[in-house]
Amino acid sequence: MSTRFLGVSPLIPARDVEEAVAFYRDSLGFALDYRDAEPAQFAIVSRDAARLHLFSSQDKHLADWTSLRIGVDGIEALYERCRAAGCVHPNGALGNRPWGTLEFSVLDPSGVCIAFVQDTQ
């Protein structure tokens, strides 16, 4: 029997987990699935099949060096939502890439870079 990978749930550093939860909820449309305490030191947010685990970390370099890519359908609507929220990365405008994707990037409040990617092939 072969193994089939079903998804990935990255750990995302957050200088302020509550601020991160609010960002992912309000700017990107994620729902809060779990919070360990108030104020949270760890939380899980999700949207459709994407689950992100947010953990408290005061290491700015860790957040600055963390990035991830999330595959989506309907990228144009998400891009407009992110533009309205003011979170599109300064160099991350929506565009076609030579490797066959349409994508854009956002920065979360801690500096984590997230690319949203839609296949065009």
Number of C-alpha atoms within 10 A of each C-alpha: 3 4 5 6 6 6 9 11 13 13 15 23 25 27 20 19 25 18 16 22 22 17 17 19 16 14 18 17 17 20 17 17 13 13 17 10 9 9 11 17 17 23 22 21 22 18 15 9 11 15 19 19 17 24 19 17 18 13 12 14 13 17 20 14 10 15 17 12 13 13 14 17 11 9 18 15 10 17 21 13 17 20 15 11 13 13 19 23 18 10 9 17 14 18 11 15 13 7 9 12 16 19 24 25 24 24 18 19 18 23 20 20 21 19 19 22 23 19 15 11 7
